[in-house]
Amino acid sequence: MRIKRTLAATVLLASLTTLAACEDAEPGRSATVPPGVGGPSAPAPASLAEAQKYVQQYASCEKMGTEPGDSRLPLTDLTTVGKWSVTERGVCTDRTEHGEIIFYMASDMKEFQAGYKQRVMDKIAGGSGSYGLNSRVFVGKNFAVTPTETKTALALAASELRVLTCNPTFGVPKGYKKEQALVEGCVLSDFVGSTDGSGSPNFETPQEDPAAAGGASAKPGQPAQGSLGLPRADSLGELKKLVHPHTVDCTNMSTAPDALAVESIDYKPVVAGEQLAWGIKERAVCGEMAGERRAHNLNWLDVVRDMKMLQTKAKTAQQADLKDDGRLKATASMLLVGENIAVETNNDSIRHGLYQLQFLALNCEPGFSAPAGYRLEKSQVEGCVLTNYERR
């Protein structure tokens, strides 16, 4: 059975890494620079003191300490000596920005990056799907630093250190350096993300409908295509294969009308009433429809014949929900869409799993915007966007 998927944003960007490294390289940049170790002049200090001296060229870093019990170390530190090939750890005071910078000397940078990637994957598997999107792990050839303050991270982004990001939903925004990491699934960049918008500026904006612009980008830097990449499936069977079992548990899946009509106070679908009126061709529900407990773990799968109709109806439903307090009900499902498919779920963990599959949520909140580093695209209806960012 074939699953056809449009090239996703992260895959698209990754495929251009080598080309971009050649075409966008700064004058004098060597083509033989080892990948995954930072910029062309990435530092390789022989000691923690030398690493501190390098960082001090870009940020405040005073009173280096190496004691494991140093009160300046975060309660949940990234890693410790003896793990990820870390041979020495230190912390200095970032007096200017009122924070700290933690140092990790590593004997094997590939092992360090692999350890960080595994940490990110474990956090995502545990339900923290956005973990690592706003990474503060800066790496050089043989050491890494993690500043606690965003302004310090922005200052370090001007150095030859690079931000290591391993969350699979992350894509380096246009206009920033992107380099190959030492482990597959991770990327190095000079982009600093943040949830409050105080990080690196995002030069990308929601994309216009290419048909409205004659196939050309409406604004500089925007791709001519209508999407940076969304998943596709041509039947319910293909959609189930795409999302089950790692994202949506469809062990119990039904297309029967009585099952599709099942909902509970905690599990309400986006689509209400006749599915044809929502532009849906095929529809199924996954979860526990009945039994000793009331219906639970419900998620709805849709194969869509008219995506604009579905988004238009969903927009109306969202606006009705937003009228009371300006926020969507916690029990209300969100609509996550692909090219011709959709999933309705109110489960945070499932949504983040779907974002990794390049589904995007339909958001019609007035004035909504996503911080840099998150995907933000035009939907098929005015006043809505498609995004993988969720306001908390």
DORO-14924 format. One record per residue: residue in one letter; x, z, y of N, C-alpha, C in turn. Coordinates in steps of 0.02 Angstrom, whole numbers, plus 50000, padded with zeros to 5 digits. Layout:
residues N
AXZYXZYXZY/...
END
This chain:
residues 392
M500435000049940500005000050000500455000050062/R500304995850108500734994950167500484998850226/I500925002250260500765005550323501165002050377/K500804998950422501134995350477501164999850537/R501755000850563501835005250620502225001750675/T501985002550735502344999950793502965004150804/L503485001050824504115004550836504005010350884/A504175016450863504055022350904504585022950958/A504415027151009504865027651067505555030051047/T505575035151005506225037850986506615032950944/V506275029150901506625024250859506865018550903/L506435016350949506625010950995507245012751034/L507245018851061507815020951101508445021551058/A508345024150997508915025050952509225018350934/S508795013250924509045006750904509445003450959/L509335005651021509695002651078510325006551096/T510465012051059511015016351077511675012551081/T511835008751028512475005351027512525000151081/L511984996251091511974991151143512054994251211/A511684999751224511715002951289512405005751303/A512735008251250513395011151258513885005851282/C513764999451260514214994151280514024991351349/E513374990151359513164986851420513164991451481/D513034997951469512975002551525513575007051533/A514105005651496514695009951498515005009751568/E515285015351587515625015651651516285011851646/P516545009151700517175005451699517725009851668/G518095006951622518655010551592518465014551531/R517815014651513517605018551455517865015251392/S518175019151349518455016451288517925015451235/A517955009751200517475008351147517645012151084/T518225015551082518425019051021518295026551026/V517935028651077517775035751084517345037851025/P517535043050987517125045250930516425047150952/P515915045150914515235046950933515095054250921/G514605056950957514365063650943514775069250972/V515255067651017515685073051042515645073551118/G515165070451149515095070751221515345064451254/G515495064851318515705059051356516395056651337/P516625051251368517275048251351517855052951363/S517775057751408518305062651421518075069651402/A517665069951350517395076351328517955081251314/P517885087451337518435092251329518515094651257/A519135096351240519295099351175519765105151188/P519525110551219519955116151237520255119651176/A520855122051184521205125351129520995132651121/S520635135351170520435142351167519795143451206/L519505149251197518895151051234519045151351309/A519645153651326519835154151397519865147151428/E520115142251391520135135451416519435132451423/A519005134151376518315131751379517965134651441/Q518095141051455517815144151515518075140651578/K518715139051578519015135851636518695129051648/Y518535125451595518215118951603517515119751633/V517135124451606516445125551630516445127751703/Q516955131551723516985134051792517075128351844/Q517235122351821517265116751867516565114551890/Y516055116751852515365114551866514885120251879/A515045126251855514575131851861514945138451867/S514585143351892514855150151895514905153051825/C515485155951808515585158751741516115164151746/E515895170351753516345175951765516305181151709/K516845185051703516875190751658516695188751586/M517115184651556517005182651487517065188551440/G516575189251396516585194551345516495191551276/T516805194651226516765192151157516495197351108/E516295203151133516045208351088515355206451061/P515225207250996514565205550967513995209451000/G514135215451024513605219551054513535218751128/D513835213651157513785212651230513055211951250/S512845216051298512145216151318511915209651351/R512385205451371512205199151403511995193851352/L512145194951289511945190251237511185190551227/P510845184951217510125185051205509955188551140/L509365191551136509155195151076509115190551016/T508905184451027508875179450973509395174150988/D510015175650971510565171050986510515164850942/L510815159450966510785153050931511105153550862/T511715156150860512065157150797512625162150808/T512985163750756513515168850761514155166250730/V514695170050738515335168350708515255168250632/G515525163050601515475162350529514935157550507/K514485155550553513965150750537514075144450579/W513875138850552513925132350586514655130850606/S515135133550571515855132850583516075136250647/V515675140850674515855144450736516415149450721/T516965148850757517545153250747517575158750799/E517255157550856517285162550910516675161550955/R516405167050979515835166751024515975171151084/G515745168851143515835172751203515255171851250/V515235176051302514705175551352515005177251420/C514805173451471515035174851539514425175451585/T514535178551642513995179551690513955173651738/D513375170751743513235165351789512975168551854/R513435170851895513245174751953512825170652002/T512985164352011512635160152060511895159552044/E511735158251981511035157251961510735163351926/H511095168851927510835175151899510655174451825/G511115171751786510995170851715511645171751676/E511655168951616512245169351574512375162451543/I512995161651520513185155651482513515158051418/I513255155851361513525157851297513965152351269/F514545154151243515035149351217515095149951142/Y515195144251108515315144051036515895139351022/M516455141950999517015137750978516885135650906/A516935129150891516755126650825517345122850794/S517495124250731518035120750697517805114050670/D517155113150664516875106850638516235105350677/M516285100850726515705099550769515125096450731/K515265092550680514725089650640514335095150604/E514685100050578514355105650544513945109650595/F514205110450655513835114050707513185110350723/Q513235103850733512635099950749512125100050692/A512375099750630511925100050572511575106750568/G511935112050586511625118750586511085119250638/Y511215116450697510705116650749510095112450730/K510225106550701509665102350679509225106150629/Q509535109450581509155113150531508745118750563/R509025121950613508655127150649508035124150682/V508105118350714507535115050745507005113350694/M507225110450637506745108550585506385114550557/D506735120050549506425126150523505905128850572/K506065128750636505595131050687504975126650688/I505065120150683504495115550682504055116750621/A504375117650563504005118950502503625125550506/G503885130150545503555136650554503005136550605/G502865130850635502305130350682502505129450755/S503165129750770503395128850839503605121550848/G503105117250852503245110050854503625107650914/S503615111450969503965109251029504665112151034/Y504885115950984505535119250988506085113950995/G506525115151042507095110751051506975104751096/L506355103751118506225098151163506605098951229/N506655105051252507035106451313507685110051295/S508075106751254508695109651229509165111551286/R509525117151275510045119151322510715119551285/V510775115951230511395116051190511845110251214/F512365111851252512845106951276513445106851229/V513645100951206514205100651159514765096351187/G515385098351168515985094551180516285092751113/K516935091751110517245089851047517315095650998/N517415101651024517515107350979517205113751004/F516735113251052516395119251074515715117351103/A515295122451110514625121451138514475127251185/V514055125951234513845131251280513085130751288/T512765136451299512045136651310511895140751372/P511805137551429511625141251490510905143651487/T510775149451516510095152051515509675149351572/E509985146651624509615144451684509605136851689/T509035134151710508945126951715509425123851767/K509515127151823509965124451875510675123951849/T510875128751808511545128451780511595122751730/A511075121651692511065116051645511125109451683/L510785108851739510825102751779511545101751805/A511865107151823512565106651847513025104351790/L512925107051730513335105251673513205098051650/A512605095551665512445088651646512875083651682/A513195085751737513645081351774514345081251743/S514465085451694515115085751661515145080751603/E515665081051563515705076751503515405080151442/L515115086051451514725089051397514065085251392/R513745085451334513105082051324512605086851292/V511975085951311511435089951283511265087451213/L511285091851164511105090151095510365091551084/T509975086451067509265087151055509095084450986/C508735088450946508585086450877507835086550862/N507415087850912506695087550900506495080150893/P506185078250837506055071050825505555067950873/T505195071950912504725068950960505055067351027/F505695069251034506035068351099506295061251105/G506225058451164506525052051181506885052651248/V507505050351252507875050751315507545046251366/P507325048951423506995044751473507475039451500/K507185034151524507575028551552507975031051612/G508595028751616509015030451672509535035751656/Y509515038451593509985043651573510445041051518/K511025043951514511505042151462511235044351394/K511345040251345511145041951277511705040051230/E511915044951189512465043851143512285046351073/Q512615043551025512495045350955512765052250940/A512355056350907512585062950884512955062050818/L513255067350794513625067050731513165067650671/V512545069550682512065070150627511455065750642/E511185062750591510605058350599510005062450622/G509615059450667509015062850691509125066850754/C509745067050779509895070550841510185065550891/V510165067450954510415063051006510775067151059/L511265064051092511625067251147511435063651212/S511335067451265511145064351329511355068951386/D511265066351447511375070551506510715072351538/F510175072051498509515073751523509355081151508/V509115084651559508925091751553508175092251560/G507835093951506507105094651508506885101551529/S506265102151551505985108651569505225108151569/T504895113651555504165113551554503865114151623/D504265116551672503995117551739504195112051788/G504515106851762504695101251806505325102251846/S505695107751834506295109051874506925106051844/G506855102551788507425099451756507585092651787/S507885088351747508055081651771507425077851790/P507465073851843506875069951862506725064551810/N506085063151801505885057951753505735051551792/F506115046351777506025040051812505495035651779/E505225038051722504695034351688504015036951711/T503535032551716502855034451736502375031551686/P501745033751686501265030751638501255023151645/Q501245019851588501295012551589500625009251606/E500675003751641500074999951658499864995651599/D499244993451600499004988651551499374982151563/P499774979651514500164973651526499724967651542/A499104967551517498654961951531498494961651605/A498474967551638498294967751709498864965351753/A499454964951724500044962851763500344956451736/G499944952851699500194946551672500744947451621/G500744953151587501254954351537501894957351564/A501924958351629502534961151659502424968351676/S502974972151682502914979151700502644979751771/A502194984551782501904985451848502394988851895/K502854992851867503334996351909504024995651879/P504544996151919505224995551892505365000651837/G505664998451784505855003051730505325003851678/Q504725001251688504205001851638504244996051589/P504174997351525504174991851476503554987551483/A503614981151465503054976551473502514977751420/Q502714980851365502214982251313501754987951335/G501164988151304500674993151325500805000051298/S501305000851256501445007351226502165007851206/L502445013851210503125014951186503145015651110/G502575015351077502555015651004502025020350979/L501545017850941501005021750912500935019650839/P500725024350795500645022650724500015018450712/R500015014950656499455010750637499335011250562/A498705010850543498515010450472497885006250468/D497835002150417497274997450413496704999750368/S496735005850343496195008550302496255016050300/L495725019450277495755026650269496295028650219/G496375024650167496895026150117497585026050148/E497715021150191498365020850224498445026550273/L497915028250308497945033850356498075040350320/K497745041350264497865047450225498585047750202/K498845042050178499535041850155500015043450211/L499845041450272500265042750330500305050150348/V499745053650344499715060550370499735065850315/H499585064050253499545069050198500165068550155/P500435074150131500185081050139500555085050191/H501085082150222501525086150264501225087950331/T500745083950355500465085250421499735087650416/V499305083750385498605085650374498495086250299/D498235091950278498085092950207497435089550190/C497485083850155496885080150135496785080450059/T496985086150030496855087049959496105086349945/N495695089349989494975088449987494775083850044/M494605077650028494425072750079493775069450058/S493325068650106492675065750091492445061050147/T492095055850126491775051250174491015051750171/A490765056350131490035057150123489725059450188/P489145056750207488825058550270488695066050277/D488505069450222488375076650227489015080450239/A489575078150211490215081450223490455080250294/L490375074050319490575072450387490185076450438/A489595078550421489175082350467489355089750469/V489795091950423489975098950419490435100850477/E490295106450508490735109350559490595116750561/S490985120450596490875127650603491005129650675/I490905135950690491015138350759491745137350780/D492195137350730492905136750745493175129650736/Y492795125350703493025118650688492505113550707/K492575110850768492105105950794492465099350805/P492185093850781492495087350791492425084850862/V492805079850879492725076450944492125071750940/V492095068050886491565063150877490915066650856/A490385065450892489735068450877489225062850871/G488825063150818488305058150809488545052050771/E488215046450781488365040450743489055037750759/Q489465036950708490165034950718490225027950746/L489765023450730489805016650756489755016650833/A489375021450860489295021850932489945024250966/W490415026650927491055028850953491605023650940/G491415018050911491905012750897492305014050834/I492045018150788492405019950727492155015750669/K492625012850631492465008750574492415012850510/E492905017250499492905021650440493065028650463/R492765033550428492855040550449492855044950388/A493275050150389493305054950334493455061850363/V493305066950323493475073750343493905076850288/C494415080450308494855083950261494785091450272/G494775095250218494725102550223494245105450174/E494045111650186493585115250142492895115050173/M492465111050145491805110050174491305115550159/A491405119050103490935124350083491265128750031/G490895133750008491165138249958491035145449976/E491475149849952491395157049966491465158450040/R491895154750073491975155450146491615149750181/R491475150850245491185145350283491705139750290/A491495133950311491935128250317492555130050359/H493135127950335493755129550371494285124150357/N494815124350397495365119550392495115112350397/L494645111150441494345104450448494735100150497/N494875094050476495185088950518494865082250501/W494745078250552494385071950542494865065950552/L494825061050507495225055050510494785049050528/D495015044950574494615039250596495035032750594/V494745027550566495005020750574494565017550627/V494865015150681494485013250741494445005650748/R493835003250761493754996050774493764994550849/D493594999450891493584998550964493875004750996/M494535004651009494875010551035494645012251106/K494495007151146494255008651214493585012251212/M493155010351167492505013851161492605021051140/L493055022151092493185028951068493455033251125/Q493945030651162494235034551217493735035751274/T493305030851286492805031751338492315037351321/K492085037451259491625042651237491975049551236/A492605049551214492975055851212493105058451282/K493205054051330493305056151399492675059651424/T492095056851411491465059951432491385066951403/A491565067551338491505074051305491995079051335/Q492615076851350493105081251380492875083651449/Q492625079251489492415081051556491835086051555/A491395085351506490845090051498491115096951480/D491635097051438491935103351416492315106651474/L492615102551517493025105251572492605107951630/K491965106551631491545108451688491525115951699/D491505119851646491415127151652492005130551686/D492585129951656493175133651683493785129251692/G493705122751685494265118251695494745117851637/R494565120851581494985120851521494565118951461/L494885115851412494535114151350494455120351308/K493905120751272493795126451227494335126651174/A494545132651157495075133451107494855130951039/T494205131251025493955129150960493795121650958/A493825118351016493675111251019494265107250992/S494115102250952494655097950926494905093350981/M495525091450976495825086551020495865079850984/L495815074451021495865067750992496575065150999/L496905064050943497575061150943497515054150915/V497775049250951497655042350933498305038650917/G498225033450877498745028550865498505021950892/E498745016450864498515009850886497785008750869/N497605010050806496925008850783496675014550739/I496975020350747496785026150707496765032250752/A496455037550727496415043750765496335049550717/V496535055450740496435061650703496155066750752/E495635070350731495325075550772495495082250742/T495825086550780496035093050754496085098150810/N495965104350793496075109750842496655114250819/N497045111750772497605115550745498245113650780/D498565118450814499165117250853499735114550810/S499825117550751500365115450706500265108250683/I499645106550666499505099750644499625094750700/R499425096550761499535091950817500275090450827/H500685095650822501405094450832501685090150775/G501415090950715501625086550661501415079350675/L500825078450703500595071650720501005068650777/Y501235072750824501655070150877502305067350848/Q502555070450795503155067950763503035061250729/L502415059950711502225053450683502055048450738/Q502145050550801502045046550861501315045650881/F500865049850854500195050150882500245053250952/L499775051550996499755054551063499045057151076/A498995062651113498355065651128498045062451190/L497395061551187497025059051246496885064951292/N497125064451354497025069851403496705066951465/C496115069551482495735067051540495645072451593/E496085077551593496045082751644496245079851712/P495865080951764496045078451830496715081251853/G497145076951878497785079051903498305080751851/F498165079351787498635081051734499265076851740/S499835080051728500475076451723500905079951672/A501365076351642501815079251592502515079951621/P502865085451605503545086251629503995080851600/A504575079851632505055074951607505245076551536/G505345071351496505545072251427504965071451378/Y504345072051403503765071051361503495063951370/R503165061351320502875054751327502235055151369/L502155050051410501565049651454501405042251463/E500845040051436500665033051437499945032151461/K499795026251485499115024651505498665024451444/S498075027151450497575026351398497185019951412/Q496695018551372496295012551382495705013751429/V495645019951455495115021351503495405024451566/E495125022751622495365025351686495275032951689/G495775036351717495725043551725495985047651667/C496255044351616496535047851558497245045351545/V497625049451509498285047351488498365049251414/L498865046351383499065048151315499725051851320/T499775057551286500375061751295500505066051233/N501105068551227501265073551176501415080351209/Y501225081051272501305087451308500645091051311/E500655097551296500065101651300500185107451347/R499755108151396499805113851442499615120251406/R499995125351417499855131851384499445136251430/
END
